[in-house]
Each structure stands twice: as C-alpha cells, then as structure tokens.
Amino acid sequence: MNWLTRMLFVALLALSVTAQQQHSLALPKGPNHDSCVANPLQLNCTEFTYPNQDAAADLGKLCNAMHFMASCSVANACNASGAGPDGSGPGAATVSSNNPNICSPFNQLATVCKLDKGMSRMMGCTNYNTMCVAGSKVPQCSSLPGLQDIPTSETVNKQVRSICEEMSMDGCERCMPSWQAGRTWASCDLLDTYGLLCYQMPEMPQCSDWHAMCRADPSLLFCHGAGSGSGSGGGSSTAGPV
C-alpha cells in the first residue's frame, strides 16, 4: 500500500467515524417506551412519559367494554367540554375548576385500574398495571394517581338502582330498563344519573356518597345536576350538595 492509498484509507475511515457519531447524536434520547412499561423500576424511567394517546387508547378499550363506569362518565364530560386530547384545554374547568387534572387521560385510566373496585383485571389496564407497580419510577404513576373523590362504579350502580326502585324520578328512565331486564349493571351514564337524582333530592340516604364527592370537590360538574347526559339539568335551583 503506497502512501497515497494509505492517505485515502485514513480519510475514508475518518469520514465513517464522523458519520456514525452524527447518526448517534440524531437518535432520540431518553428511556424506551416498551422498556419502561414492562420494567418501570429502571432509573432512567424517571424521564419517561406515557403518551396521552396511549392512555386515551387504553381508556377507550375500557369504556367500550363497560361504558357505565364512573371514570367513563368523567371522560364523556371532558370530551363534551372540549378539554382536548391531553385534557388540559379550557373546557376542563367546566368539569372541575378545582382539579386541573380532571380530564387527563392517564388520571382517568388510573381511576379505573387503581381505584375502581374489580376493574383492574380488564384488558385495558394491562399496561397501567405493569407500569405502575410499587416502586415504579414513571412519574405519572404518583403525580396522576386517579380521581380519588369519585365513587366506585359498583357504589354508583347500587345507589342509583336503590333510588330508582324506590321511587320514579327524572333520570331513572335511563337506567331502569337494564335492571328490569335482569342485568346487574345499568347500561347508562351512571355517575351523571346519580348526580342528577341527588341534585333533585339531596336528602335521600342513597346520596351519602354523592355528598362526600361534592364536599371534596364542590366544583365538580356532577354536583350541579347537569352532566354530559342530563340535558338541561333538572332539579330546583335551591337543591345541591350539603
């Protein structure tokens, strides 16, 4: 190999190394999505954010399967409000002016998978359950722990059924056909209906969970008789949570 050939070889080698370095710099930094979902205890998962579109897709699977869940009622209200795909739009304040994360898809997902009794085994919770184990480094698991003040779906179903089997009220027509057909769960917007019924007659004993919810967040849409499915609201202007 003469000196000219050697010089060309060195020049080509230098160009190859430079190209590899530039390619390395162009690669995205931060933890891998699938890695932090499957193994969230890794230290670099503190930099990971589960995408809103993934959380919304998971929530969509859950609500398509059981649309009457309490968190799905919140999601319906957020969608109607125009809160946007990440839940941070100005419309979110019409659902709750006290909770800035009320319309966060991840927060609603956590409500189903972490807080709603018996729902965590559903397919839509698979990623959440794996990602938000004890000791998880994924920040959302602690910063968006779910809507703590919303009653469980089981509780709302039980309370609405008890009210509507005891008396005929505006709103009961949404849910009663399911129970009359022998079903366990009502195929209706249960939390919205619960809010409507208790806004009309807040003194009913079945409204104890509604009162607790509304004491915790008086600004919540479901405390004022006009949620996503209640039309013009119903109930007198003097009724409300105490």
C-alpha positions in Angstrom: 0.0 0.0 0.0 1.7 3.2 -1.1 1.4 6.5 0.8 -1.4 7.9 -1.4 -3.5 4.8 -0.8 -2.9 5.0 2.9 -3.9 8.6 3.0 -7.2 7.8 1.2 -7.9 5.0 3.6 -7.3 7.2 6.6 -9.6 9.9 5.1 -12.4 7.4 4.4 -12.1 6.0 7.9 -12.4 9.4 9.5 -15.5 10.2 7.4 -17.0 6.9 8.5 -16.4 7.6 12.2 -17.9 11.2 11.8 -21.0 9.8 10.1 -21.5 7.3 12.9 -21.2 10.0 15.5 -23.7 12.2 13.7 -26.1 9.3 13.5 -25.7 8.6 17.2 -26.4 12.2 18.0 -29.6 12.1 15.9 -31.0 9.2 17.8 -33.8 10.1 20.3 -32.6 10.3 23.9 -34.4 9.1 27.0 -35.9 5.8 28.0 -37.6 3.4 25.6 -41.4 3.3 25.7 -41.8 -0.5 25.9 -38.9 -0.8 28.3 -40.4 1.5 30.9 -43.9 0.0 30.5 -42.5 -3.5 31.1 -39.8 -2.7 33.6 -40.7 0.7 35.3 -38.1 0.2 38.1 -35.3 1.4 35.8 -33.7 4.6 37.0 -34.0 6.3 33.6 -37.8 5.8 33.6 -37.9 9.0 35.7 -37.6 10.7 32.3 -40.4 8.7 30.7 -43.9 10.0 30.0 -46.6 7.5 29.0 -48.1 9.2 25.9 -51.6 10.8 26.2 -52.7 9.0 23.1 -51.8 5.6 24.6 -53.6 6.4 27.8 -56.6 7.5 25.8 -56.5 4.3 23.8 -56.4 2.2 26.9 -59.3 4.1 28.4 -61.2 3.7 25.2 -60.8 -0.1 25.4 -62.2 0.0 29.0 -65.1 2.3 28.2 -66.0 0.4 25.1 -66.3 -2.7 27.2 -68.0 -1.1 30.2 -69.2 2.4 29.3 -71.1 2.8 32.5 -68.0 3.0 34.7 -67.7 6.2 36.7 -64.4 7.2 35.1 -66.1 6.9 31.7 -68.7 9.4 32.8 -65.9 11.8 33.6 -64.3 11.1 30.2 -67.6 11.7 28.5 -68.0 15.1 30.2 -64.4 16.0 29.3 -64.9 15.1 25.7 -68.1 17.2 25.6 -66.3 20.1 27.2 -63.6 20.4 24.6 -60.8 19.8 27.0 -58.7 18.4 24.2 -56.7 15.2 23.8 -54.4 15.9 26.7 -57.2 17.1 28.9 -55.7 20.5 29.6 -57.9 22.7 27.4 -60.0 25.4 29.0 -63.1 23.2 28.8 -61.7 21.0 31.6 -62.6 23.8 34.1 -66.3 23.2 33.3 -65.9 19.6 34.6 -64.0 20.7 37.7 -62.4 24.1 38.3 -60.6 22.7 41.4 -58.9 19.7 39.8 -56.6 20.7 36.9 -56.0 17.0 36.1 -59.7 16.0 36.0 -59.6 15.4 32.2 -56.1 13.9 32.0 -56.5 10.5 30.1 -53.8 9.0 32.4 -55.6 10.2 35.5 -58.9 8.7 34.2 -57.1 5.4 33.4 -55.7 5.3 36.9 -59.2 5.8 38.3 -60.4 2.6 36.6 -57.3 0.5 37.0 -56.2 1.5 40.5 -59.3 2.8 42.3 -62.4 1.2 40.8 -63.1 -2.0 42.6 -62.9 -5.1 40.5 -62.0 -3.3 37.2 -58.2 -3.7 37.3 -58.3 -7.1 35.6 -59.7 -5.7 32.4 -57.5 -5.8 29.3 -57.3 -2.0 29.0 -55.4 -2.0 32.4 -52.6 -4.2 31.2 -50.0 -1.5 30.6 -51.1 0.5 33.6 -50.8 -2.5 35.9 -47.3 -3.4 34.7 -46.1 0.2 34.6 -47.4 1.4 38.0 -46.2 -1.3 40.3 -44.8 -0.4 43.7 -41.6 1.4 43.3 -42.2 2.5 39.7 -40.0 5.3 38.5 -42.6 6.5 36.0 -43.6 9.9 37.3 -47.2 9.8 36.2 -47.9 6.8 38.5 -47.5 9.1 41.5 -48.4 12.5 40.1 -51.7 11.3 38.5 -53.0 8.7 41.0 -56.6 8.7 39.8 -59.7 10.7 40.8 -59.8 10.0 44.5 -63.2 11.6 45.2 -65.3 9.7 42.6 -67.3 6.8 44.0 -66.6 3.4 42.6 -68.8 2.2 39.7 -70.2 -0.5 41.9 -71.3 2.0 44.5 -72.9 4.3 42.0 -74.7 1.4 40.3 -76.1 0.2 43.7 -77.2 3.7 44.8 -78.9 4.6 41.5 -80.7 1.3 41.5 -81.8 1.7 45.0 -83.2 5.2 44.3 -85.0 4.2 41.1 -86.5 1.1 42.5 -87.8 3.1 45.5 -89.4 5.9 43.5 -89.8 7.2 40.0 -87.6 10.2 39.3 -86.4 12.1 36.3 -83.4 10.3 35.1 -84.4 6.8 36.2 -85.7 6.0 32.8 -82.1 6.0 31.5 -81.1 3.0 33.7 -84.2 1.1 34.8 -84.6 -0.9 31.5 -81.3 -2.7 32.2 -82.3 -3.8 35.7 -85.8 -4.7 34.6 -84.2 -7.0 32.0 -82.3 -8.8 34.8 -78.9 -7.2 34.3 -76.5 -6.5 37.1 -75.2 -3.3 35.6 -77.3 -0.5 34.1 -76.4 0.4 30.6 -76.5 4.2 31.2 -74.2 7.0 32.3 -74.4 6.1 35.9 -72.4 8.9 37.6 -74.2 11.5 35.5 -77.6 10.0 36.5 -76.5 9.8 40.2 -75.6 13.4 40.1 -79.0 14.3 38.5 -81.0 12.3 41.0 -79.2 13.5 44.1 -79.3 17.1 42.9 -83.1 16.8 42.8 -83.4 15.2 46.2 -80.2 15.6 48.1 -81.8 14.4 51.4 -82.1 10.8 50.1 -79.9 8.4 52.2 -78.6 6.9 49.0 -76.9 10.2 48.2 -74.3 9.9 51.0 -71.5 9.1 48.5 -72.6 12.0 46.3 -72.4 14.3 49.2 -68.9 13.0 50.1 -67.8 13.5 46.5 -69.2 17.1 46.3 -67.7 18.1 49.7 -64.3 17.0 48.4 -64.8 19.0 45.1 -67.8 21.3 45.1 -67.0 22.5 41.6 -67.4 19.0 40.1 -70.0 19.0 37.2 -71.9 16.0 38.7 -72.6 18.1 41.8 -74.8 20.5 39.9 -77.4 18.3 38.1 -76.1 19.0 34.6 -73.6 16.4 33.4 -72.9 15.1 29.9 -76.2 13.2 29.6 -78.7 15.2 31.7 -79.7 17.8 29.1 -80.8 21.0 30.8 -80.2 19.6 34.2 -83.4 19.0 36.1 -83.8 19.8 39.7 -84.5 23.1 41.5 -82.1 25.9 41.8 -82.1 25.5 45.6 -81.1 21.9 45.6 -77.5 20.8 45.9 -74.8 19.2 48.0 -74.6 19.9 51.7 
